[in-house]
Amino acid sequence: MRVLHKLVSFLRARGEVGNNAWVARITGLDEQFGLKRDFLKPKDSRTPSRKRGHLTFEITEPGYYQFSGFGTFGSGAAKQVATGGASGFVHVDRNGTRDVTQGEVLAHFRELENGKGDAGAP
């Protein structure tokens, strides 16, 4: 499957990486956790001590994604720096990546459950 390259560089933790960084594709609503998530497996380029290196999450499907545990990442309007680990939501399609709120994600999947939306559309 083709990798959406813009997201690969956007969701990359560099330098001292927290061991808890993750990315998940949002697939629907969940009564217990709020959102159903499919967690992506990263390419791990960290040293054995896990104090240096980076994790790379390759996104191959358009959709909504949640990320957490990242340090500094992104560019332009999407750039964030976090001391406790950046987290948030993005929508990815073949035209690029845009930040979205948790409220937008929830509204999208509520519309899908009610038969009013398209799974990959923002």
C-alpha positions as CSV (number, residue, x, y, z in Angstrom):
1,M,0.0,0.0,0.0
2,R,1.2,3.5,-0.8
3,V,2.4,5.6,2.1
4,L,1.0,9.2,2.4
5,H,4.5,10.8,2.8
6,K,3.3,14.1,4.3
7,L,2.0,12.3,7.3
8,V,5.2,10.2,7.8
9,S,7.3,13.3,8.4
10,F,4.5,15.0,10.4
11,L,4.1,12.1,12.9
12,R,7.7,11.4,13.7
13,A,9.3,11.7,17.2
14,R,13.0,12.6,17.1
15,G,15.7,12.8,19.7
16,E,14.7,11.7,23.2
17,V,11.5,9.8,22.4
18,G,8.9,8.8,25.0
19,N,8.4,5.1,25.0
20,N,4.6,5.8,25.0
21,A,4.3,7.6,21.6
22,W,1.4,6.2,19.5
23,V,-0.8,6.8,16.5
24,A,-4.2,5.2,15.9
25,R,-6.7,5.3,13.0
26,I,-10.1,6.2,14.3
27,T,-12.6,3.7,13.0
28,G,-15.8,4.6,14.8
29,L,-17.4,5.3,18.2
30,D,-16.9,3.1,21.3
31,E,-19.2,3.1,24.4
32,Q,-16.3,2.5,26.8
33,F,-13.5,4.5,25.3
34,G,-15.4,7.1,23.2
35,L,-13.5,6.2,20.0
36,K,-12.6,2.9,18.3
37,R,-9.0,2.9,17.4
38,D,-6.7,0.7,15.3
39,F,-3.1,1.3,16.6
40,L,-0.4,1.5,14.1
41,K,2.9,-0.3,14.6
42,P,5.9,2.1,14.3
43,K,9.2,1.6,12.6
44,D,11.5,1.8,15.6
45,S,14.9,3.4,15.0
46,R,15.7,3.9,18.7
47,T,19.0,2.9,20.4
48,P,18.8,-0.1,22.7
49,S,18.6,2.3,25.7
50,R,15.6,4.0,24.0
51,K,17.0,7.4,24.8
52,R,17.9,8.4,21.3
53,G,16.4,7.8,17.8
54,H,12.9,8.0,16.5
55,L,9.7,6.2,15.8
56,T,8.1,6.5,12.4
57,F,4.4,5.8,11.8
58,E,3.5,5.3,8.2
59,I,0.0,6.2,7.3
60,T,-1.3,4.4,4.2
61,E,-5.1,5.0,4.4
62,P,-7.0,8.3,4.4
63,G,-9.0,9.0,7.5
64,Y,-9.0,10.4,11.0
65,Y,-6.1,9.7,13.3
66,Q,-5.2,10.4,16.9
67,F,-1.6,10.7,18.1
68,S,0.0,11.1,21.5
69,G,3.4,11.1,23.2
70,F,5.3,13.1,20.6
71,G,7.8,15.9,21.4
72,T,8.4,18.4,18.6
73,F,6.8,17.7,15.2
74,G,5.1,19.2,12.2
75,S,5.6,22.3,10.2
76,G,3.7,25.5,9.6
77,A,0.3,25.8,11.3
78,A,0.5,22.2,12.5
79,K,3.9,22.6,14.4
80,Q,3.6,21.9,18.1
81,V,6.1,21.7,20.9
82,A,5.1,19.9,24.1
83,T,7.0,19.1,27.2
84,G,4.6,16.4,28.3
85,G,4.1,14.9,24.9
86,A,2.1,16.5,22.1
87,S,-1.2,14.9,21.3
88,G,-4.2,15.6,19.1
89,F,-6.2,14.6,16.0
90,V,-5.6,15.0,12.3
91,H,-7.5,14.2,9.1
92,V,-5.4,12.7,6.3
93,D,-6.2,12.4,2.7
94,R,-4.3,12.4,-0.6
95,N,-4.3,16.2,-0.5
96,G,-2.5,16.4,2.8
97,T,-3.0,16.6,6.5
98,R,-5.1,19.1,8.6
99,D,-5.6,19.4,12.3
100,V,-9.1,18.6,13.6
101,T,-10.6,18.7,17.1
102,Q,-11.9,15.8,19.1
103,G,-15.4,17.3,18.7
104,E,-15.1,17.3,14.9
105,V,-14.1,13.6,15.0
106,L,-17.0,12.7,17.3
107,A,-19.4,14.6,15.1
108,H,-18.2,12.9,11.9
109,F,-18.6,9.4,13.4
110,R,-22.0,10.2,14.9
111,E,-23.1,11.3,11.4
112,L,-21.8,8.0,10.0
113,E,-23.8,6.0,12.6
114,N,-26.9,7.9,11.6
115,G,-26.2,7.1,7.9
116,K,-25.5,10.7,6.9
117,G,-21.8,10.7,6.2
118,D,-18.8,9.2,4.3
119,A,-16.2,7.3,6.3
120,G,-13.2,9.1,4.8
121,A,-14.6,12.6,4.3
122,P,-13.8,15.4,6.7
